[in-house]
């Protein structure tokens, strides 16, 4: 078993990596090679995308990024801003070799901790962030009517309200309308926004596997937008934003219905509503759609700290920062935000 480090600029190696990811049952969209360049060039983090090889065949991959922040600490993570991560491998030998190398790199770099974002518990003896994040995944029914009827009655009424309000969904060629709605939304919630450049890089890197759906009212005004990823037979709505008018017009309900309806028409099989923090508004919203939460198991090796980091808005120590951020003018927040949020993933 030999270990190698991916250079995302080498097309042949990236193609081999992605071919493995597509075929490996444990792999997710967040294991794709394109994240190496985005993480390195846009977020400006050192990357350590590792693959294990035996007899000329890739047996496992582990995408890692080093985040070095005076405010939020020094970590090696798989992978910042990704719902899922950790090792994707075909056998225990490859898995063990990649995790051992990750721990060696973490100690060599002098990080505070190593974080692996697994969907299943891999190491019962490692500290884990088990109670914070969950994911919501559900099969897509084979027909539009069946998908509508699968939505619980009250939520289905909201979808129908959006339809009656004359809302329209569009597949956008760019990210401008999405970014305006996303940036305004996260500002209202008191958190920094990722840069427009980041989302453009997602579109440029992943092409048709990264899509923006925007909902407008009957006059063409943008109300709500979502950036989704496509992987194998799944759709993953990952980043979203809305105007304040969207709630009264059921814009968000209509948006996710349109995404599901279009996914059904494409023959996709799984709707991955993505991760949410337990007890938040998005958590309740997704449950109202009939999705049941599945805990995510983020596992840690602690080197220079005694407890798992809590770099999220639910942490009470960030309350003042959140309130202050809400009061910043939006143009200022959009300029300053990417310099801060790049270290939060």
N, C-alpha and C positions, 0 to 999 in steps of 0.2 A: 504494500500500500504506500503510494507516494502522495505528497501534498503539494499543491500549487496555489499561487495567488493570481487572481484574475486581473488582467489589465483591460479595462473596458474599451480601450481604443483599438484593441486587436480584434478585428471582426470575426476571424476564424474561431478564436477562443470563446468569444461571446456567443457565437452560434452554437458551439458544442455545449456550452453551459445551458443555453435556453432549450436545446433539444432534450437535455436531461431533465430540466425542470418540467417541461411539458409532459414527459412520460412518467415522472416519479409521483406516486400517489400521495406522498407526504408534502410535496411542494405546493406553494401558493403563488399567486401573482407577485407577491412581495419578495419572492426569491429570484425574480427575473434579472438578467444581467444588466438591463438598462438602469437599474437603481444605482449601480456603481458610479456611472458618470454623473447622474443627477446629484447623488450625495456628495461626490467629490467636487464637482464644478459649480453647482448652484448653492448647496448648503455649506460648502467649503469644509467638509470633514474628511479626515484621513480614512481611507477605506481598506479593509482587509477581507476581500471576497475570496474565500478558500474553497478549493475542491479537492476531493480525495479520488485517486485513480488507481486502478489495478488492471494489469494486462491490457493497457490502452483504452480502458473504459472508465468513464466517470461513475463513481459509486455513491457520491454524496456531495452536497454543497452547503456552505454556511456563509451568508453575507453578513459582514460586520462593519460597523463604523465607530470611529473614536470621536466622542463629543467632549471637548475640553472647555469648560465654562467656569469662570470665577464665581458666578452667581449660583449655578445649578450643579456644579460638581464635574468630575472627570470620570467618564465611563466608556466602556466598550459594549456596544449594543447590537442586537440583531432583531429589528433594524429600526432606526429612528423614523417616526411618522408612519410606521407600518403596524397594522393590526396584528399581523402574524409574522413569525420569523423562526429563528433557531435553525437547527440542522434538518435538512431534508435528505434522507439517505435510503439506500436499498438494503443495507445490512448493518448489523451491530458493530462490525469491525470499522467500517467507514465512519459511523456515527461517533464511536469512541475516539478515533484518531482526530476528527475535526474538533470535538469538544476539548480534547487534551491540548491541541494546538491553540485554540481560542484562549484557554486559561494561561498558556505559556506567553502568548502575546499580551494578554491583559497584565500579567505580572511584569513583563519586560517594559511595557509602556508606563507602568506605575499608576494605573487607574484606580479609582476608588472601588469600582465594582464592575462585574461582567453581568449582562442581562441577556437572556435568551427567551424570546416570546413564543413559546410553544402553545399549541392548541390542546395538547394533552400533557398530563403530569409525567415528566420524564425522570425526575430526581427527587424522590420523597425526602431525602436528607438535605436538599438545598432550600434556603429561604425562598418563599414564593409570594407573589402578589396575587392571591387567589380571590379576594373579595372586592376588588375594585372594578375590573373590566369583565364584561361578558360579550359574546357575539350572538347574532341572530341569523340563523340560516334556515331556509325552508324550501321544499321542492316547489317548482313552478308547475301548476296544473297544465294539462295538454290543450285546453281551450280557454278562450277569453272569458266565456261565461262562467266556467268552473273557477277561474281565478277570482272573478268578481264575487261569486257566492262563497268563496273560502274566506273572504274578509268578514270579520264580525260585523253584526248588523249596524251598530252605531258608527263604526268607522266607514262602513260601506255607504251610509247616508252622507258622510262628508265627501266621499268621492263623487257621488251623484250630485251633490251641491256644486262642486267645482265644474262638473259637466254642464249643469243647468245655467251656471254663470257665464257660459260661453268661453271658458278658458281654452287655450290652444297650446300644444307642446311643439317645440321646434328642436331639431338637432343642429346645434351651432357649429359653424366651421372653425371658430376661434374661441378664445377664453374671455373676451372683453366683458360680455354681459354677465357671465358667471362670476368673474372676479369682482365686479362692482357690487353684486348682491352678496357674495361671500364676505368681502371685506367689511361691508356695512354691518352684516350680521354678527361677525365675531367681535367687532368694535362695540356693539350694543351689549354683548355679553362680557366685555371687559378683558378680552384676551387679544394678544397681538396676531396679526395676519401674516401668513406666508406671502411671499412676493408674487406678483403677476408673472415674473420670469420663471418661477418654480412651476407654475401650472402650464405655462407655454412649453417648458422643457418636457413635462409629462406628455403633452400632445405630440411634440416633435419626436420624442423617443419611442413612444408606444403606438403611435399612429392610430389605426382604426380600433385598437384595443383600449383606447382612452377616448371617451366620448362625453360631450357636454349636451345635456338636455335642459332647455330653458322653457318655462311656462310664462305666457303673456296673458293679459286680460283681453277682452273683446275689442279694445282699442289699440292693442299692440304694445302696451306697457309691460316691461319685464317684471314679473312678480317673484319668481322662485327658480332656482337653477341647481343642478347637480352634476358633478363630474364623476363618471363611473368607469370602472375597469372591466374588461372582459377577459376571462381566463377559462380555457377549455369550454365547458358547457355552463359556466356561471356568469352572472352579472353582479358586480360589487359597487353599489353607490357609496362613494368614499368621502367626498368633500361636497358641501352644500351651503347654500345661502338663500336668504329671502328678503323681500321688502316687508315693511310693517303692514302693508295692505294685504299681504298674502293670507294671513290668518282668517280675516273676515270673509274672504272669497274662497276659502278652502284650497288655496294654491299649493300648499305642500302635500296635501292628501292627493290632489289631482296629479301632481308631479310624480309621486312614487307609483301611482296607478298606471300612468302613461309609460313609465319605465318598465313596469312589470308586463303591461300589455304588449309593448314592443318586444320585450325579451321572449315572451311566449310565441309571438309571430316568427321570431328567428329560430325557434326550436330549442331554446336554452332550457336547462333542467333545474337550476338552483338559483334562488334569489338570496344573495348574501347581504343582509342589511347592515353588516359591519359591526364594529365594536361600539359600546356605550359604557359610560360609568353607571354603576348600580345606583338607583334612586334619583336619577336626573330626568329632565323632561324628555330627551331623546329615548331613554330607556322605556319610559311609560308609553311614548308614542309608538314604538315598535311592538310592544306587547299588545297594544290596542289593535294592531293589524293581525293578531293571531299568531305571532312569532313567539317562541319560547326561548328564554336566554340559556346559553351554554357558557359556563365559566371559562375564561382564558387563564392559562397558567404561565405567568411570567416568572421565570426562575432566575435566581441570582447566585453569584459567588461574590462574597463581600471580602474586600482586601483592606481598605482603609476607612471603613465605616462600620458601625455596630448594628445598623438597621437598614431596611429597604428604603430607598429614596421615595419621597412623595412629591414629585414635581408636577402637580396637577392643580387645577382651580379649586378642587374640593379641600385642599389643604388650607386650614384657617390662617396660616401665616401669610398667605397671599391675598387676603381679603382687602387690605388697604391698597395694594398694588392694582387689583382689579377695579376698585372704585375710582382710583386716579386715572386709570387707562380709559375708562368710559368717558371721562370729562375732556380728554384730549380731542382737538379738532381732527376729523377723519383724515385729511391729507397728511397731518403730522403723524398720526398713528400708522398710516400706510407706509410712510417713509421710514419710521423708526422700527416698526414691528418686525420686519424680516431679520434685523440684526439681533433681536432678542429671541424670537421664536425658533430660530435655527438651532438653539441650544436646548429646546424644551422637548423635542420629539421622543 
